[in-house]
């Protein structure tokens, strides 16, 4: 949560039409979309603005705007109680935006170790390889007794 806060590098900002567009533009993990949507609904947001490193969510009523980053949402006060589902959010003191608090997004709590793969099915041993066939040019079909030409694969020649 030690990201630099402030306007976009170019000094410009643009509003988003909706939350889904903002989350896609900032490439926020889809696993967090529902969680962030619930926060935005609970707080009441009037507009969303691109600020470069985060999305600024302007509240309808009193209170500081929320900063929605890839892994956190910041801008809660100490006395705010936001309930998502049946559990209140665990707010932590902000390091870069005092006196506000932030909450970590659920994707950050995933296990670090990769899931185990299912064991591979064992296959039967391969059939023995047949001996290499002799090329057609090297096969001997015999010679005709009448015209002394090489016979074809059917055993005939041109004089038959």
Order of alpha helices (4+ residues) and beta strands (2+ residues): beta-alpha-alpha-beta-beta-beta-beta-beta-beta-beta-beta
